[in-house]
Amino acid sequence: MTEKYAVIGNPIAHSQSPLIQEAFAKQAEQDLSYEKILASLDGFAAKIHELIALGYKGVNITVPFKLQAFQLATKLSQRAQYAGAVNTLSFNGAEILGDNTDGAGLVRDIEHNLNIQIIGKRILLIGAGGAAEGVLHPLLACQPALLVITNRTLAKAEAMANKVKAQEATSVCACSLEELQAISFDIVINATSTGLSETALPLPAHIFAKDCLAYDMMYGRETSFMALARTHGARVVDGLGMLVEQAAEAFFVWRGVRPATATVMHAIREGIKKKG
């Protein structure tokens, strides 16, 4: 019997998740279906319970429901607790298991696909919203020499840093965008949504150390952050690899099989190019 999964968001038409998960299922010879579901902004919990009643086994969660999924879950993985948000739900009877695969996806893309080891590196994480929260602990678990969080609203960055400092993560700190003048980094990660509005971040050029990786979580477009990093000699990468790798992690959570991602990533990239 075909087991049912879905991705839920608002909006949802743009989602690449069905293409990715269907490719994983074919590769792993797993009998499942996967669809996009639009939930009304005030109807997320009702939609989840409806899907459970219909026999769905799990769902991915995208904007703007990750916090609501966190609150709805009856059991949370440690990484979901750290992130304060959920992007993967699994249903087991009345139990709703919440997980967050975003950080695992980012780390795997950097270390496995890009072949850059995070241990000992100096990392700048730009942003202090849900995207940054979701990847902070997985990055710290890789033992960077330093992780600096910066944000237009410094208090938010400081709150993130203080929360993990309380858990003995002494390699993390926060600073304002203006205070970046004296520091350079091996990895710079843009976890803000500035790519959607093409807002330019006021970043000093020398934050990009020699052979720096500049990673934007946005994908499918050249953002102002990527353009800036490129002009200063950084190796520039978008977030498509993170998207596919976090999906592979979700597939592993649900099915116990870790799919290969390279061919799927290439197919999605080519599809985006054709649409462009």
RATAHU-V649846 format. One record per residue. PHI is phi in whole degrees, -180 to 180 (* if undefined). PSI is psi in whole degrees, -180 to 180 (NA if undefined). BURIAL is 1 if it has 9 or more other ideal C-beta (glycine too) atoms within 8 Angstrom, else 0. Layout:
[[PHI & PSI & BURIAL] [PHI & PSI & BURIAL]]
//
This chain:
[[* & 129 & 0] [-66 & 126 & 0] [-91 & 141 & 0] [-105 & 136 & 1] [-136 & 168 & 1] [-161 & 168 & 1] [-116 & 137 & 1] [-121 & 133 & 1] [-166 & -176 & 1] [-159 & 99 & 1] [-79 & 170 & 0] [-139 & -12 & 1] [-59 & -30 & 0] [-78 & -11 & 0] [-61 & 135 & 1] [-92 & -3 & 1] [-58 & -42 & 1] [-60 & -42 & 1] [-61 & -42 & 1] [-68 & -50 & 1] [-69 & -35 & 1] [-66 & -37 & 1] [-65 & -41 & 1] [-63 & -43 & 1] [-63 & -42 & 1] [-64 & -45 & 0] [-61 & -42 & 1] [-89 & 1 & 1] [55 & 49 & 0] [-107 & 137 & 0] [-91 & 95 & 0] [-148 & 159 & 1] [-117 & 155 & 0] [-149 & 127 & 1] [-137 & 166 & 1] [-91 & 137 & 1] [-131 & 125 & 1] [-89 & 125 & 1] [-110 & 142 & 1] [-67 & 154 & 0] [-60 & -27 & 0] [-108 & 15 & 0] [-124 & 21 & 0] [-64 & -52 & 1] [-61 & -42 & 0] [-63 & -39 & 0] [-66 & -41 & 1] [-61 & -47 & 1] [-65 & -33 & 0] [-64 & -43 & 0] [-67 & -39 & 1] [-60 & -45 & 1] [-63 & -29 & 0] [-85 & -1 & 0] [92 & 13 & 0] [-64 & 148 & 1] [-97 & -22 & 1] [-179 & 164 & 1] [-144 & 151 & 1] [-93 & 150 & 1] [-120 & 132 & 1] [-126 & -174 & 1] [-53 & 135 & 0] [-110 & 33 & 0] [-106 & 8 & 1] [-67 & -35 & 1] [-73 & -41 & 1] [-63 & -37 & 1] [-64 & -38 & 1] [-59 & -44 & 1] [-73 & -29 & 0] [-80 & -29 & 1] [-60 & 140 & 1] [-90 & -15 & 0] [-147 & 138 & 0] [-122 & 140 & 1] [-71 & 163 & 1] [-63 & -39 & 0] [-70 & -28 & 1] [-70 & -39 & 1] [-62 & -43 & 0] [-62 & -44 & 1] [-73 & -28 & 1] [72 & 19 & 0] [-155 & 158 & 1] [-127 & 133 & 1] [-120 & 0 & 1] [-142 & 122 & 1] [-115 & 140 & 1] [-123 & 140 & 1] [-111 & 126 & 1] [-135 & 91 & 0] [65 & -126 & 0] [-86 & -6 & 0] [-84 & 134 & 0] [-115 & 109 & 1] [-94 & 124 & 1] [-105 & 134 & 1] [-137 & 165 & 1] [-134 & 115 & 1] [-103 & 2 & 1] [-62 & -49 & 1] [-64 & -42 & 1] [-62 & -38 & 1] [-66 & -42 & 1] [-64 & -49 & 1] [-61 & -43 & 1] [-66 & -38 & 1] [-63 & -44 & 1] [-68 & -48 & 1] [-84 & -38 & 1] [-90 & -50 & 0] [-80 & -41 & 1] [-94 & -9 & 1] [59 & 41 & 0] [-117 & 117 & 1] [-80 & 133 & 0] [-82 & -27 & 1] [-56 & 131 & 0] [80 & -2 & 0] [-87 & 157 & 1] [-98 & 120 & 1] [-116 & 135 & 1] [-110 & 123 & 1] [-109 & 114 & 1] [-96 & 119 & 1] [118 & 151 & 1] [-138 & 25 & 1] [-93 & -160 & 1] [-63 & -36 & 1] [-65 & -43 & 1] [-68 & -44 & 1] [-57 & -39 & 1] [-67 & -25 & 1] [-108 & -9 & 1] [-60 & -54 & 1] [-65 & -44 & 1] [-60 & -36 & 1] [-66 & -45 & 1] [-64 & -32 & 1] [-65 & -19 & 0] [-86 & 3 & 1] [61 & 57 & 0] [-67 & 157 & 1] [-66 & -34 & 0] [-157 & 140 & 1] [-131 & 118 & 1] [-109 & 130 & 1] [-103 & 128 & 1] [-128 & 152 & 1] [-161 & 151 & 1] [-57 & -41 & 0] [-96 & 102 & 0] [-60 & -35 & 1] [-58 & -35 & 0] [-68 & -41 & 1] [-65 & -41 & 1] [-64 & -39 & 1] [-63 & -42 & 1] [-62 & -47 & 1] [-65 & -43 & 1] [-65 & -34 & 1] [-64 & -43 & 0] [-81 & -27 & 1] [-61 & -35 & 1] [-65 & -18 & 0] [-103 & 25 & 0] [73 & 18 & 0] [-90 & 84 & 0] [-78 & -9 & 0] [-86 & 9 & 1] [-115 & 142 & 1] [-152 & 172 & 0] [-122 & 150 & 1] [-153 & 162 & 1] [-77 & 164 & 0] [-60 & -35 & 1] [-68 & -30 & 0] [-79 & -2 & 0] [-77 & -3 & 1] [-56 & -31 & 0] [-105 & 9 & 0] [-126 & 145 & 1] [-123 & 157 & 0] [-133 & 152 & 1] [-83 & -31 & 1] [-135 & 125 & 1] [-119 & 121 & 1] [-116 & 122 & 1] [-93 & 108 & 1] [-107 & 19 & 1] [-95 & 171 & 1] [-98 & 19 & 0] [-62 & -25 & 1] [-64 & -23 & 1] [-74 & -31 & 0] [-107 & -2 & 0] [60 & 28 & 0] [-72 & 130 & 0] [-84 & 130 & 0] [-80 & 135 & 1] [-79 & 74 & 0] [-104 & 132 & 1] [-69 & 146 & 0] [-61 & -35 & 0] [-79 & 3 & 0] [-66 & -22 & 1] [-88 & 100 & 1] [-68 & 170 & 1] [-58 & 134 & 0] [63 & 26 & 0] [-66 & 144 & 1] [-96 & 121 & 1] [-106 & 114 & 1] [-119 & 119 & 1] [-106 & 127 & 1] [-67 & -19 & 1] [-68 & 155 & 1] [-142 & 159 & 1] [85 & 6 & 0] [-157 & 157 & 0] [-88 & 109 & 0] [-86 & 167 & 1] [-63 & -35 & 1] [-62 & -46 & 1] [-63 & -42 & 1] [-63 & -43 & 1] [-61 & -48 & 1] [-62 & -39 & 1] [-64 & -40 & 1] [-67 & -19 & 0] [-107 & 20 & 0] [84 & 9 & 0] [-77 & 156 & 1] [-81 & 116 & 0] [-105 & 131 & 1] [-137 & 141 & 1] [-94 & -177 & 1] [-92 & 14 & 1] [-62 & -41 & 1] [-61 & -40 & 1] [-63 & -43 & 1] [-57 & -49 & 1] [-71 & -40 & 1] [-70 & -37 & 1] [-68 & -32 & 1] [-67 & -39 & 1] [-64 & -37 & 1] [-66 & -40 & 1] [-64 & -42 & 1] [-60 & -41 & 1] [-65 & -41 & 1] [-60 & -43 & 1] [-78 & -43 & 1] [-113 & -10 & 1] [74 & 16 & 0] [-127 & 132 & 0] [-99 & 109 & 0] [-76 & 155 & 1] [-75 & 143 & 0] [-110 & -19 & 1] [-59 & -48 & 0] [-68 & -35 & 0] [-68 & -43 & 1] [-60 & -43 & 1] [-64 & -43 & 0] [-64 & -42 & 1] [-65 & -42 & 1] [-61 & -44 & 1] [-66 & -37 & 0] [-63 & -40 & 1] [-66 & -41 & 1] [-61 & -42 & 0] [-65 & -39 & 0] [-68 & -34 & 0] [-70 & NA & 0]]
//
